[in-house]
Amino acid sequence: MLEKKDHLIVLFKEIQGGNTHAFDELFLRYHDKLLAFALQYVKQLESAEEITSELFVKIWLKRAMLTNILNPEIYLFISIKNACLNWLRSNHKKSRLVTVSSDEQSLDIVSAYQTTIAEEKELSRILDLIVAKLPEQRRLIFKLIKEQGLKRHEVAEILGISIRTVENQLHKAIITLAEAISGYLGYDPRKKTSKTQKTFLITSLFFLW
């Protein structure tokens, strides 16, 4: 079985040759992922849908160039990012960083629900709220890794930053989530705990959704 990257390269080659079925498969595989990524930039569903649709149209119209692309997945995410930035510039808008105190506001969100949390889906909903309050770059990195399943070096290439920055921002995002749900998971980040306990808590965050 072909790995994801190799399969995408094959898809791109088939699309380059005018294979509409390959194009349809690419669309089904990546439309929703790219739409969700675009929404992180433009904040408007209608605009994000338009940008995503236009990208696929351009891919088909410029399909002759697809064989020159070495990593199709990174190409798709970088293309949608650039399209969003162009859209923001053309509409005289700026991407706004969410400047909130992760420690205070995230804990406030959790405390408001502490007495009613009874199911895993409730915790998932709270985590989503906390993630939405993360600074923009940190939120993008977390979502690309957690929701899109991309690797750290791929995210670094997509966002044009260093792998170390990706790792630092991901670590900060996870720590914020861990501190925010500490009461629910029975862990107090203000107290000293073993490395094993901390690792378990942080790792568990990746499997709660």
Secondary structure, DSSP 8 states (H G I E B T S, - for coil): ---HHHHHHHHHHHHHTT-HHHHHHHHHHHHHHHHHHHHHHH--HHHHHHHHHHHHHHHHHTGGGGGG-S-HHHHHHHHHHHHHHHHHHHTT---------HHHHHHHHHHHHTTT--SHHHHHHHHHHHHHTS-HHHHHHHHHHHTS---HHHHHHHHT--HHHHHHHHHHHHHHHHHHTHHHHT--TTS---HHHHHHHHHHGGG--
